[in-house]
Amino acid sequence: MVKLQGNLSPKLHGIGESIFATMTRMANENQAINLSQGFPDFNCPKKLIDLVAKYMKEGYNQYAPMPGVLKLKEKIAIKTEEMYGASYDPDKEIIITAGATQALFTAITSFVKEKDEIILFEPAYDSYLPAILLNKGIPKYVKMNKGDYSINWADVKKMISFKTKMIILNSPHNPSGSVLTHHDLLELEKIVNNRDIIILSDEVYEHIIFDGIQHESITRYPSLRDKSLVISSFGKTYHTTGWKMGYVLAPEQLMNEFKKVFQFNVFAVNTPIQYAYADFLDDKDHYLELSHFYQKKRDLFIDGIKDSRFKIIPCKGTYFQCLGYEEISEKNDIDFCTELTIRNKLASIPVSVFYHSKDDEKVLRFCFAKSEDTIKKATEILCKI
């Protein structure tokens, strides 16, 4: 293998393959149940597939407008106002993206310059840091509280400097399943008040939140909304992760900068799927009942392991359940996760990979966006360990 050096030296030092790709490959190689990568093992609604086929057959197969199909953006604007009381101009303040990860990358690239400081909350979803580093930003890490993964806002306040360009939030939070509260958003308001700090709010699990808790979207808070880019995902909402479709909400002045990068990064995304989503958004019951749908799966997973040796860490949102194994093994989480995949045929994600310093708290993350049969088989394995 040729060693890259000189003009060929890599830009992302120390960052290899995504843990999700690694664990899915390991699951496939060992014929293990894959509760690692976050995707459903059941299909999306048939009506949605039929709508995509309809628009394909009708000839909607060429480039969509760069910012997205207006019909879809109008439906998103209506939904956002109904859900959160926030008004966005469909033409100027909403853009359709090739998934949430692309939206996050484009948002960071649009604003982060060399030596800008970006505040990250750890454990942090693994796509944030590489985008920051590629744009020569400086990550500033705030570790979430152990146990409930809440945020200590006094720690955040200490991190703020004149170099702070962006704060990246994620609620409901991947990997922990914690959610931001009204108090959290009020604390954030105090910190960014009268400061030119951009908020990048990753809200892809907005409709997967449990126990009657309200999703505290940034869009609910006008003073935060005015300086925020909010990322959402059709894939998470409609069980279509493979279609790679998301969207961004942002005030016009921020969206103008986002579009400058987006047009050369992606330009436009899948046309017939946009028209299909636009029609399917009229079926409000799907996203309004999604929390109940996934709470049943969470509860089935938790009930199935209640007699196991694993420690259940509260999951308030997302379709991920974190489990502590400190009473089972002294192995680090990567080794224990590997052993679980190879020997016990059950794949998960070691939570240490979501920390820049690889903090090992002996916690694994399991995805319960699976059929009842898959969940029951997985919990039977966990109870035998």
C-alpha atoms as one frame of an Amber mdcrd trajectory, in Angstrom:
protein
   0.000   0.000   0.000   1.312   3.462  -0.958   1.840   5.741   2.032   0.302
   9.169   1.512   2.752  11.950   2.269   3.787  15.378   1.041   1.200  16.808
  -1.349  -0.712  13.528  -1.061  -1.031  13.611   2.744  -4.610  13.063   4.033
  -6.803  15.837   5.422  -8.526  13.721   8.084  -5.774  12.328  10.280  -6.773
   9.631  12.748 -10.278   9.156  11.366 -11.069   5.874   9.663 -14.186   4.015
   8.615 -17.424   4.931  10.356 -18.266   2.627  13.273 -21.660   2.005  11.665
 -20.108   0.590   8.509 -17.661  -1.460  10.578 -20.272  -3.037  12.821 -22.752
  -3.710  10.025 -20.015  -5.502   8.073 -19.078  -7.477  11.186 -22.731  -8.390
  11.743 -23.044  -9.626   8.166 -19.796 -11.606   8.332 -20.897 -13.338  11.526
 -24.575 -13.700  10.637 -25.449 -11.703  13.735 -28.643  -9.813  14.494 -27.788
  -6.231  13.561 -28.871  -3.795  16.272 -25.879  -1.571  15.514 -26.689   0.668
  12.554 -29.893   2.678  12.970 -32.261   1.412  10.312 -35.601  -0.444  10.456
 -35.801  -4.073   9.331 -39.400  -3.493   8.198 -40.681  -1.657   5.150 -42.094
   1.821   4.760 -45.830   2.337   4.037 -46.965   0.784   0.740 -48.819   3.978
  -0.113 -45.533   5.887  -0.093 -43.892   3.388  -2.443 -46.907   3.591  -4.759
 -46.640   7.394  -4.810 -42.952   7.247  -5.799 -43.801   4.799  -8.611 -46.670
   7.044  -9.696 -44.437  10.078 -10.128 -41.731   8.043 -11.841 -44.278   6.738
 -14.352 -45.637  10.249 -14.889 -42.180  11.442 -15.937 -40.950  13.309 -12.857
 -37.449  11.942 -13.373 -35.284  14.957 -14.190 -33.590  17.523 -11.967 -35.706
  19.037  -9.245 -35.280  22.762  -8.535 -32.039  23.263  -6.618 -33.707  24.160
  -3.253 -36.336  21.440  -3.662 -39.844  20.927  -5.010 -41.970  23.875  -3.869
 -45.014  21.685  -3.189 -43.007  19.667  -0.671 -41.525  22.752   0.977 -44.979
  24.269   1.340 -46.171  21.108   3.111 -43.128  21.222   5.416 -43.868  24.864
   6.261 -47.468  23.998   7.170 -46.356  21.035   9.296 -43.716  23.106  11.119
 -46.197  25.848  11.948 -48.782  23.340  13.179 -46.256  21.411  15.273 -44.097
  24.203  16.681 -45.811  27.511  15.938 -42.893  28.574  13.741 -43.318  30.280
  10.377 -40.820  29.615   7.555 -41.008  30.929   3.999 -41.155  27.800   1.781
 -39.339  29.540  -1.055 -36.529  31.195   0.901 -36.142  29.379   4.225 -36.525
  25.649   3.488 -34.264  23.421   1.406 -34.494  19.693   0.623 -31.266  17.753
   1.127 -29.780  14.340   0.331 -30.260  13.150   3.879 -29.501  14.731   7.237
 -25.787  13.878   7.214 -25.302  15.823   3.995 -27.298  18.702   5.458 -25.082
  18.749   8.545 -21.901  18.654   6.460 -23.099  21.451   4.189 -24.196  23.596
   7.139 -20.815  23.275   8.850 -18.940  23.907   5.588 -21.063  26.986   4.886
 -20.047  28.793   8.065 -16.997  27.292   9.764 -13.681  28.911   8.882 -10.135
  28.220  10.049  -9.731  28.613  13.837 -13.457  29.067  14.442 -14.516  27.245
  17.599 -17.467  24.851  17.545 -19.036  23.477  20.717 -19.877  19.756  20.640
 -21.698  17.737  23.289 -20.230  14.308  23.899 -21.059  11.567  23.282 -21.531
  13.110  19.818 -22.853  11.601  16.588 -19.822  10.757  14.507 -20.424  12.987
  11.461 -19.981  16.318  13.270 -16.267  16.184  14.076 -14.940  15.223  10.598
 -16.857  18.105   9.008 -15.417  20.534  11.545 -11.875  19.291  11.006 -12.141
  19.377   7.202 -13.058  23.048   7.484 -10.161  23.683   9.912 -12.466  24.530
  12.779 -11.537  23.864  16.385 -13.872  21.498  18.276 -14.566  22.385  21.908
 -15.969  19.429  23.809 -18.579  19.541  26.553 -19.105  16.177  28.201 -22.721
  15.383  29.026 -23.513  14.270  32.568 -22.904  10.597  33.225 -26.028   8.517
  33.764 -28.759  10.703  32.283 -26.714  12.467  29.573 -28.041  15.869  30.526
 -26.125  19.090  29.828 -24.334  21.165  32.444 -24.881  24.653  31.057 -22.296
  26.151  33.407 -19.716  24.076  31.507 -21.054  25.419  28.222 -20.842  29.008
  29.417 -17.172  28.503  30.306 -16.472  27.331  26.748 -17.862  30.436  25.071
 -15.260  32.826  23.649 -15.014  35.450  20.941 -13.957  32.609  18.627 -17.135
  30.586  19.164 -18.843  30.304  15.780 -21.333  27.462  16.295 -23.020  25.246
  18.864 -24.175  21.837  17.619 -27.195  20.359  19.389 -28.870  16.986  18.928
 -32.246  16.226  20.494 -33.572  13.582  20.788 -29.941  12.586  21.237 -28.038
   9.882  19.397 -26.558   7.755  20.957 -27.954   8.288  24.466 -31.703   8.762
  23.909 -31.788  11.851  26.156 -33.834  14.927  25.193 -33.489  18.648  25.764
 -36.027  20.239  28.109 -37.651  23.653  28.184 -35.146  24.599  30.897 -32.276
  23.598  28.597 -33.484  25.878  25.824 -33.928  28.775  28.229 -30.344  28.287
  29.428 -29.149  28.228  25.829 -31.037  31.452  25.156 -29.166  33.168  27.982
 -25.791  31.983  26.718 -26.189  33.059  23.078 -28.103  36.269  23.790 -26.357
  39.229  22.088 -23.702  36.917  20.657 -23.134  36.076  16.988 -23.238  32.325
  17.492 -24.927  29.993  15.014 -26.902  27.041  16.361 -26.947  23.857  14.304
 -29.820  21.775  15.667 -29.942  18.127  14.626 -33.591  17.132  15.177 -33.859
  14.065  12.960 -35.663  12.076  15.696 -38.180  14.850  16.393 -41.165  12.488
  16.082 -39.619   9.660  18.114 -39.974  10.848  21.694 -41.567   8.972  24.573
 -43.611   9.036  27.759 -45.638  12.098  26.776 -42.563  14.348  26.581 -42.786
  17.308  24.192 -40.044  17.765  21.616 -38.438  21.113  22.382 -37.533  22.117
  18.848 -35.313  25.152  18.432 -38.071  26.462  16.162 -40.314  26.993  19.223
 -37.979  29.752  20.508 -37.937  32.886  18.288 -34.654  34.275  19.623 -32.945
  30.940  18.937 -34.749  30.314  15.656 -33.320  33.533  14.209 -29.764  32.181
  14.460 -30.363  28.476  13.848 -30.251  25.885  11.111 -32.595  23.025  11.976
 -32.017  19.615  10.373 -34.753  17.022   9.923 -34.995  13.606   8.241 -37.681
  11.938   6.167 -35.741   8.683   6.510 -36.236   8.515  10.278 -39.890   9.560
  10.094 -41.000   7.300   7.235 -38.724   4.233   7.676 -36.866   5.142   4.465
 -33.256   5.616   5.551 -32.023   4.259   2.209 -33.729   7.044   0.274 -31.420
   9.619   1.900 -33.769  12.587   2.076 -33.896  15.355   4.652 -34.440  19.089
   4.910 -33.168  22.252   6.535 -35.088  25.126   8.104 -33.246  28.423   8.534
 -33.850  32.180   8.370 -33.197  33.657   4.944 -29.797  35.199   5.736 -28.429
  31.837   6.927 -30.123  29.878   4.164 -28.553  32.079   1.495 -25.107  31.018
   2.714 -26.174  27.379   2.965 -27.394  27.415  -0.651 -24.059  28.714  -1.911
 -22.346  25.523  -0.775 -25.303  23.207  -1.386 -25.503  24.026  -5.103 -21.959
  22.739  -5.645 -22.197  19.947  -3.083 -25.421  18.256  -4.254 -27.387  20.787
  -6.347 -30.691  18.886  -6.184 -32.101  15.650  -4.789 -34.389  12.851  -5.964
 -37.356  14.325  -7.820 -40.104  11.638  -7.714 -39.469  10.959  -4.027 -39.934
  14.661  -3.242 -43.335  14.679  -4.931 -44.281  11.460  -3.121 -43.355  12.876
   0.293 -45.339  16.028  -0.512 -48.480  13.959  -0.995 -47.784  11.638   1.925
 -47.350  14.518   4.375 -51.132  14.918   4.172 -51.315  11.701   6.210 -50.568
  13.407   9.522 -51.376  10.315  11.570 -48.125   8.681  10.482 -45.809  11.195
  12.125 -48.203  12.042  14.950 -48.410   8.375  15.986 -44.733   7.580  15.443
 -43.791   8.105  19.091 -46.394   5.553  20.179 -45.233   3.147  17.462 -41.622
   3.218  18.635 -42.424   3.414  22.351 -44.050  -0.004  22.033 -40.798  -1.309
  20.567 -38.713   0.360  23.273 -40.936  -1.100  25.979 -40.790  -4.560  24.385
 -36.988  -4.374  24.332 -36.771  -3.176  27.960 -39.299  -5.744  29.190 -37.351
  -8.475  27.419 -34.123  -7.696  29.287 -35.519  -6.742  32.698 -34.128  -9.956
  34.182 -30.746  -9.650  32.446 -27.484  -8.432  34.002 -27.430  -5.304  31.852
 -28.133  -1.878  33.337 -30.933  -0.068  31.504 -30.126   3.602  30.843 -33.323
   5.672  30.398 -34.249   6.280  26.748 -36.559   9.261  26.250 -36.313   9.479
  22.455 -34.711   8.094  19.248 -34.847   4.366  18.502 -31.704   3.536  20.469
 -31.401   1.944  23.890 -28.140   2.192  25.815 -27.194  -0.599  28.206 -24.420
  -0.676  30.785 -22.506  -3.916  31.209 -20.110  -3.054  34.056 -21.522  -5.925
  36.169 -20.906  -8.415  33.362 -17.400  -7.791  32.055 -14.273  -5.716  32.651
 -13.479  -5.636  28.931 -13.493  -2.286  27.169 -16.635  -1.572  25.195 -15.090
  -2.185  21.768 -13.805  -5.623  22.770 -17.045  -6.527  24.544 -19.080  -5.337
  21.550 -16.897  -7.415  19.215 -17.262 -10.492  21.410 -21.032 -10.009  21.556
 -21.174  -9.870  17.752 -18.912 -12.843  17.025 -19.749 -15.189  19.903 -23.338
 -14.252  20.727 -24.427 -13.162  17.228 -25.756  -9.764  18.298 -24.249  -6.515
  16.971 -24.370  -3.180  18.793 -22.315   0.034  18.966 -19.688   0.802  21.637
 -20.461   4.266  23.008 -16.775   5.165  23.495 -16.509   5.866  19.749 -18.715
   8.933  20.261 -16.060  10.574  22.473 -12.921  12.209  21.043 -10.921  10.767
  23.956 -12.642   7.363  23.604 -14.090   7.447  27.128 -15.071   3.913  28.071
 -18.079   3.906  30.404 -18.892   0.277  29.573 -22.027   1.181  27.660 -23.344
  -0.248  24.381 -26.041   1.198  22.094 -28.728  -1.043  20.583 -31.215  -0.085
  17.850 -34.791  -1.242  18.500 -36.225  -0.048  15.164 -36.859  -3.689  14.395
 -39.708  -6.158  14.081 -41.091  -7.745  17.248 -39.534 -11.048  16.250 -36.078
  -9.474  15.888 -36.402  -7.657  19.230 -37.453 -10.841  21.038 -34.556 -12.824
  19.569 -32.121 -10.092  20.571 -33.406  -9.845  24.138 -33.240 -13.627  24.539
 -29.535 -13.428  23.660 -28.925 -10.586  26.111 -30.632 -12.494  28.933 -28.238
 -15.417  28.468 -25.128 -13.296  28.925
